[in-house]
Amino acid sequence: MKKILIVDDEKNIRDILAKTLSFMGYEVVAASGGVEGLNLFLKGSFDLVLTDLEMPGLDGWTLALRVKGKSPDTPVVLITGSEKEAVMEKLSESSVDSVVFKPFVLEDIQETVQKMLPT
């Protein structure tokens, strides 16, 4: 079973993502912030990281960079409500593999995860 780390400081988003991905058959671990997420990633083994961009302490860009530093092949998907143009400009020089913009529908998450973790 593939294992996904969800990192988001909004509990409602974490819960919705965790329920959806668990229902899809993935093992899910959730963290409430970037520092907690990084610690879980460094201690465990994950097939995919879904992270919010704007979080206190450690943002999604930095988390992605640290994840790739330990495991270059682990896909990182950024979830953000930030301005699309600004995010897309920074994307090419970042460690992020894909972006899902808020507000999203659950199908967006499902499609992105399936693309990042082909069966």
N, C-alpha and C positions, 0 to 999 in steps of 0.2 A: 504494500500500500504506500502510495506517495505521500510525503509529509510536507505540509505548507505552514509557514510562519506568517501570521498576520500581525502587523504592527500599526496601531492607530490609537490616538489618545481619546477618541470618541467611542464610548462604550457601545452605543447603538450600532455604529458601523461595524465594530469588531464582532458583535453578536450576530448581525445579519450575515456578514461574510462567513463567519464560522459555521453557522447553521447551513447556509447554502452549500459550502464546500464539503462539509461533512455528509450532507445528503447526496452529493455527487460521488462520494466514496473515498474522499481524501481524509487522511489523519491531519487534524488541525491543532496548532498551538497558537495562542493569542497573547500579545504583549501590549501594555498600555502606553508604551513610549519607546523612543529610539534606544535609550540606554538599556532598558530591560530587554528589548528585542535583540540587541547586539549580544548581550550576555547569554541569552537563550541560544542564539545562533552559534556562538563560540563553543558552547557546551554540548550542542546536539548536532544532528545531521538533518538537513532540510533539502527538499527538492525544488522549492520555490519560496520566495519571499514577496509578500504583498505589503507595501508600506505606504502610509500617509506621507505627504510631503512636509507639511508644516506641523511640527510637534515641538513642545518645549524640550530643551536639553540637547537632543541629537535629531537633526532633521532627516528627511528621507534621502536627500542627495548624499549626505555623509554616511548614513547607514548603508546605502548601496555601495559606496566606495569601500567601506570596511568589510562588507559581505564578500565582495569580489576579491578583496585582498586575501581573504582566507580560502575562498572557494570560487575561482574565476568562472566556472561553468554553471554555477547556480543562478538561474534567472531571477531578476528583481523587477517587479512591476510596481510603479508608482501610482498612487491614487491621490488625486488632488482636485481642489476647487479653485486653484490659482489660475491666473490669466493664461489662456492656451498659448498665445504667441510667445510669451516670456519662457514658459516651460519648454516649448519645442526648440527655442533657440539654445537653451542650455543642454538639452537632451543629447545632442551629438557628442558633446565633450564629457558626458557623465558616464556612470557605471550602470545606468538604468536601461533595461531591455525593452520596456513597453510602458505606456501611460494609459490610465483610465481616468477620464475627467468626470468630476462630480457636477451636477447630479448624474448618477449612472443608473441604469436598469440592471437587474441581476444577470440578464443575458449577456451584457457586456463583460461582466466578470467571468461568467462561465466560458464564453468564447476565448477570452484572453488566456485563462488558465489552461484550457484544452490545447491552445496553440503553443503555450510554453512547455506543457507537459504531455506531449503526444503519447498515446497508449501503445 
